[in-house]
Amino acid sequence: MAASATTYEARLTHDGADPITAASFEVVERRLPGAADGEIVVDVRYASLDPSQRIRLRSEGAGFVPPAGVVGTVVESRADEFAVGDTVIAPGAWATKVCVPAAAAERYDAPDGVALHHAVGLLGLTGLTAYFGVTRVLRPRTGEKIVVTGAFGGVGQVAAQLIAASGADVIGLVGGLEKVDGLDRLGIPAVDHRRADWQAEIDRLAPDGLHAVFDNVWGEASARLVERLRPLGRVALCGQMSGIGAAVIPPLPLDNWFRLVTRSLTIQGFRAADFAAENAAARRALADMIASGALDQEIHLASGWAAAGSAFADLLTGRVVGKLVVEAQA
């Protein structure tokens, strides 16, 4: 085994079942053991912070270092697949350096003109989730009326733009004027669900009902959209931000569940992992859209792991505007 290196980790300071606040994490220095056979050590440049990480934290205790998708540079390799200096994406952690199995990593050649942080955003798990949810599950058609909930989050931004590019009429449902403005910058009309008249606004934009919903939220607002689905309407169920902070996923409070039968509705849950064999082709398609100017993603950048806890707490309460990324070496 090679010599150890210094890493700085953001560790949970309390039981993970307790509420997450800005004080929930502390940055601690430790010696990272060198790579064993079949492993690589990665100097992390950027890491993705996602609401789903809250689910994992709930079952952990103080001292736990959360997982994160990362992009960075190989600084030590005990695997034939990678050399020192290679850029890779990998399942890592909230840390400045991580040791990972080479089999879990993937060499990353950044497309021309695409910022490196997009490796954990547009071209990372959030981009892939949106891509597969739209192209493999929702399958939008020209002229359809489709709502994306949580539409200015990491997944929602990408999904809304992909739906628009398909020729469908997309409406973003968001919480807050900043997010309405953000979608406007991406060319997507938006409705603020914090307004008392938001349902009337949806009805104005889709007077004959909705054809589909790309749902990142679940809960009350999503139920009101499902009730507006036309016959043969469909839902691509991606996330449950409305209940991400709770130990139990909230119910979907439909007025009448039997409408799934009377209107022949389809609700399909999915994960990006379901389509992992298509990751390379999906990244190429997304990169082509970025290069053509058809796809963008606004980033909320946290500078260093000391800032990550506060940013993550804000993400869980809807205060983060855009895709949350940590610049690990800042």
C-alpha positions in Angstrom: 0.0 0.0 0.0 1.3 3.5 -0.9 1.9 6.3 1.5 -1.1 8.1 3.1 -2.3 11.6 2.3 -4.1 14.3 4.1 -7.9 14.8 3.5 -10.4 17.1 5.0 -13.8 15.6 5.6 -17.2 17.2 6.5 -18.6 15.0 9.2 -22.0 14.8 10.8 -22.0 16.3 14.3 -25.2 14.6 15.7 -27.6 11.7 15.1 -28.7 11.8 11.5 -32.3 11.5 12.4 -32.2 14.9 14.0 -33.0 18.1 11.9 -30.2 19.2 9.6 -29.0 22.8 10.2 -25.9 24.8 9.4 -24.2 23.4 12.5 -24.8 19.7 11.5 -21.4 19.3 10.0 -17.8 20.0 11.0 -14.6 19.8 8.8 -12.0 17.4 10.3 -8.5 16.6 9.0 -7.4 13.0 8.8 -4.8 10.8 7.2 -6.2 8.9 4.2 -4.6 5.5 3.8 -3.0 5.0 0.4 -4.7 3.0 -2.3 -4.8 -0.8 -2.1 -4.7 -3.0 -5.2 -7.6 -2.1 -7.5 -8.1 1.3 -5.9 -7.4 5.0 -6.8 -7.1 8.1 -4.7 -8.9 11.1 -6.2 -8.2 14.8 -5.5 -11.8 16.1 -5.5 -12.5 19.2 -7.5 -16.3 19.3 -7.3 -19.0 17.3 -5.5 -22.7 17.1 -6.0 -25.0 17.7 -3.0 -28.4 16.2 -3.6 -31.6 16.0 -1.5 -31.4 12.2 -1.7 -28.4 12.3 0.6 -30.7 13.2 3.4 -32.2 9.7 3.3 -28.9 8.1 3.9 -28.0 10.5 6.7 -31.2 9.6 8.6 -29.8 6.2 9.6 -26.3 7.4 10.5 -24.7 8.9 13.6 -22.2 11.6 14.6 -18.9 11.3 12.7 -20.5 10.0 9.5 -19.1 11.4 6.2 -21.9 11.6 3.7 -21.5 10.2 0.2 -21.4 12.3 -2.9 -20.8 12.0 -6.6 -17.5 13.7 -7.3 -15.2 14.7 -10.2 -11.4 15.1 -9.7 -7.9 14.1 -10.5 -6.3 10.8 -9.9 -3.3 11.4 -7.6 -2.5 7.7 -6.8 -3.4 4.6 -8.8 -3.1 0.9 -8.0 -5.3 0.0 -11.0 -4.4 -0.6 -14.6 -7.4 1.3 -15.8 -6.2 4.7 -14.5 -3.0 6.7 -14.4 -2.0 9.6 -12.2 -3.4 12.8 -13.8 -6.6 11.2 -15.2 -9.8 13.1 -14.6 -12.5 10.8 -13.2 -16.1 10.8 -11.9 -16.8 8.5 -9.0 -19.0 7.8 -6.0 -17.0 9.7 -3.4 -17.7 11.6 -0.2 -17.8 15.0 1.4 -14.0 15.2 1.4 -11.1 16.8 -0.4 -9.5 13.4 -1.2 -11.2 10.0 -1.5 -10.0 6.5 -2.1 -12.4 4.5 -4.3 -12.4 1.2 -6.1 -11.3 1.7 -9.7 -14.2 -0.4 -10.9 -16.6 2.2 -9.5 -14.9 5.2 -11.3 -15.2 6.4 -14.9 -12.7 8.4 -16.9 -14.1 11.8 -17.7 -13.1 13.7 -20.8 -14.8 17.1 -20.5 -16.5 18.1 -23.8 -15.1 21.3 -25.3 -16.5 24.4 -23.7 -18.2 22.5 -20.8 -17.2 23.7 -17.3 -15.8 20.9 -15.1 -18.5 21.3 -12.5 -21.1 20.1 -15.0 -19.5 16.6 -14.6 -21.5 16.3 -11.3 -24.5 18.3 -12.6 -25.7 18.4 -16.2 -23.5 15.4 -17.1 -23.7 13.8 -13.7 -26.5 12.0 -11.8 -28.9 15.0 -11.9 -28.6 15.3 -15.7 -28.8 11.6 -16.3 -31.9 11.3 -14.0 -33.6 14.0 -16.0 -32.6 12.6 -19.3 -33.8 9.1 -18.7 -37.0 10.3 -16.9 -37.9 12.4 -19.9 -36.7 10.3 -22.8 -37.4 6.8 -21.4 -40.3 7.3 -19.0 -42.3 10.4 -19.8 -41.7 10.4 -23.6 -43.2 13.9 -24.3 -45.0 14.6 -27.5 -45.2 17.8 -29.5 -48.0 20.1 -28.3 -48.6 18.3 -24.9 -49.0 20.3 -21.7 -46.5 19.0 -19.2 -45.7 20.3 -15.7 -42.3 19.8 -14.0 -42.4 20.2 -10.2 -39.3 21.4 -8.4 -38.5 22.8 -11.8 -35.5 24.9 -10.7 -33.7 22.2 -8.8 -30.8 20.2 -10.3 -33.0 17.6 -12.0 -35.9 19.9 -12.6 -34.0 22.4 -14.7 -32.7 19.8 -17.0 -36.0 18.0 -17.3 -37.9 21.2 -18.1 -35.5 22.1 -20.9 -35.5 18.6 -22.4 -39.3 18.6 -22.5 -39.3 22.0 -24.1 -36.8 20.8 -26.7 -39.2 17.9 -27.5 -41.8 20.3 -28.7 -44.1 19.9 -25.7 -45.4 23.0 -23.8 -43.7 22.8 -20.4 -44.7 24.7 -17.2 -42.3 24.8 -14.3 -43.8 24.6 -10.8 -41.5 26.2 -8.2 -41.5 27.8 -4.8 -40.4 31.4 -4.8 -40.0 34.4 -7.2 -36.2 33.8 -7.5 -36.9 30.4 -9.0 -39.6 31.8 -11.3 -37.0 34.3 -12.6 -34.4 31.6 -12.9 -36.7 29.5 -15.2 -37.5 32.6 -17.2 -33.8 33.0 -17.9 -33.9 29.4 -19.3 -36.9 30.2 -21.4 -39.4 28.2 -19.3 -42.7 29.7 -18.0 -43.2 29.1 -14.3 -45.8 29.1 -11.6 -45.1 29.8 -8.0 -46.9 27.3 -5.8 -46.5 29.6 -2.8 -49.2 31.9 -4.3 -52.7 31.3 -3.3 -53.9 31.3 -6.9 -51.3 28.9 -8.3 -53.9 26.3 -9.3 -55.9 28.9 -11.3 -52.7 29.9 -13.1 -52.1 26.2 -14.1 -55.7 26.1 -15.4 -55.1 29.3 -17.4 -51.9 27.8 -19.0 -53.5 24.4 -19.6 -57.2 25.0 -19.9 -57.9 21.5 -21.3 -55.9 19.7 -18.6 -52.4 18.2 -18.4 -51.0 15.4 -20.5 -48.1 14.6 -18.1 -46.2 15.5 -14.9 -42.5 15.1 -14.2 -42.7 15.0 -10.4 -39.7 15.8 -8.1 -41.9 16.8 -5.1 -44.8 14.4 -4.2 -47.3 15.6 -1.6 -50.0 18.2 -1.8 -49.0 20.2 -4.9 -48.4 17.0 -6.9 -51.8 15.7 -6.0 -53.5 18.8 -7.3 -51.6 18.3 -10.6 -52.5 14.6 -10.9 -56.2 15.6 -10.5 -55.7 17.8 -13.6 -54.4 15.0 -15.8 -56.3 14.2 -19.0 -57.3 10.7 -19.9 -54.2 8.5 -20.6 -52.2 11.1 -18.6 -48.9 10.0 -17.1 -46.5 10.8 -14.2 -42.8 10.2 -14.2 -42.1 10.0 -10.4 -38.6 11.1 -9.6 -38.4 12.5 -6.1 -40.2 13.5 -2.9 -38.8 16.8 -1.9 -42.0 17.6 0.0 -41.1 15.0 2.6 -37.3 14.7 2.3 -36.8 16.0 5.8 -39.2 13.6 7.5 -38.7 10.0 8.4 -41.9 8.9 6.6 -42.8 9.8 3.0 -46.1 11.8 3.1 -49.2 10.4 1.3 -50.3 11.6 -2.0 -53.6 13.3 -1.0 -55.7 12.7 -4.1 -59.4 13.6 -3.9 -60.2 10.2 -5.6 -57.6 7.5 -6.2 -60.0 5.7 -8.5 -59.4 8.4 -11.1 -56.3 6.3 -12.0 -58.8 3.8 -13.4 -61.5 6.2 -14.8 -58.9 8.3 -16.7 -56.5 5.4 -17.4 -53.6 7.2 -15.7 -50.0 5.9 -15.4 -47.6 6.7 -12.5 -44.2 5.3 -13.0 -41.3 5.7 -10.6 -37.8 5.4 -11.9 -34.1 5.8 -11.0 -31.2 6.8 -13.2 -29.6 3.4 -12.2 -32.4 1.6 -14.1 -30.8 2.9 -17.3 -27.1 2.8 -16.3 -26.1 0.9 -19.4 -27.0 3.9 -21.5 -25.0 6.5 -19.5 -22.3 7.1 -22.1 -24.8 7.7 -24.9 -26.9 9.9 -22.6 -23.9 12.1 -21.7 -23.0 12.5 -25.4 -26.6 13.6 -26.1 -26.6 16.1 -23.2 -23.1 17.4 -24.2 -24.3 18.0 -27.7 -27.3 20.0 -26.3 -24.9 22.1 -24.1 -22.6 22.8 -27.0 -25.6 23.9 -29.2 -26.9 26.2 -26.5 -30.1 24.2 -26.1 -29.3 23.2 -22.5 -27.9 25.0 -19.5 -28.0 24.7 -15.7 -27.7 27.4 -13.1 -25.4 26.4 -10.3 -25.4 27.3 -6.6 -21.7 26.9 -5.7 -20.6 26.4 -2.2 -16.9 27.3 -1.7 -15.3 24.6 0.3 -16.6 21.9 2.8 -16.9 24.5 5.6 -19.8 26.0 3.6 -21.4 22.7 2.6 -23.4 22.1 5.8 -25.2 25.5 5.6 -25.8 25.1 1.9 -27.2 21.5 2.4 -29.6 22.7 5.1 -30.8 25.4 2.7 -31.3 22.9 0.0 -33.5 20.7 2.1 -35.7 23.7 3.0 -36.0 25.0 -0.6 -33.8 28.1 -0.1 -31.1 27.0 -2.6 -31.7 28.4 -6.1 -30.1 26.1 -8.7 -28.1 22.9 -8.7 -26.0 22.7 -5.5 -22.3 21.9 -6.1 -19.4 22.1 -3.7 -16.0 23.4 -4.9 -14.0 21.0 -2.7 -10.6 22.7 -2.8 -11.9 26.2 -2.2 
